[in-house]
Amino acid sequence: MEPLAFGRPPAIPGIGERATEALPPGTARVGNLLEIVGVVIFVALLVGAAVILIRQNRRR
C-alpha cells in the first residue's frame, strides 16, 4: 500500500490553492457584492415573514 502523503493529489484543492489563470480586475468585488445582496434579500424575506406571523397572532 502507498502512504497517504505520496498518494494522488486531492480532487478538491485546499485552502489558498487557486487556478493560476488571471481574472479581470474587480471580479472579487462583484462576487462579494452578489453574496451580500443575496444575504440581504434572504434576511428581508425572514423579517417579512416574521412581521406577518406576529400580526396574525395579535389579531387572535
N, C-alpha and C positions, 0 to 999 in steps of 0.2 A: 504494500500500500504506500501511497505517496503522502508525505506530510502536508498538512493544510497550507503551510507557509509557502510551499513550492508548487501548489496546485494552480489551476486555471484562475485568471483574474475574475473577480465577481462580475456578474452580468449588470448589476446596478453600480454605477460609480459612487465612491464615497463622498463625504462632505468635502467641498473645496476642489473637487475634480470636475472640471467642466470641459466642454468641447473647446478646441483651440481656435475655432473659426471666429472671425471678427464680427461683432454685432454693431448695428448702426448706433450712433450716439443717441441717448435718451431712451433706449429700449427698457432699461431697468425702471426708469421713472414711469413709463407707460404701464408696465406690469404692476408696479406698486399702486398706481392710480386706479387701475381696474380692480385690484384687490380691495382697496379702500372703498370704492363705490359699491362693490358687492356687499361688503360688510355693512355699510350704511343702509342699503336697501333692506337687508335682512333684519337689522335692528328696527328699522321703521315698521316693517311688517309685524314684528313681535310686539312693538309698542301699540300699534293699531289694534291688534287682536286683543291685547290686554285691556285697552280702553273699552272696546266693545263688550268684553265679558264683564267688566266692572259695571258698566251702565246697565246691562241686562240684569245683573244680580241685585242692583239697588232698586230696580222697579218692582221686584217681587216682594 
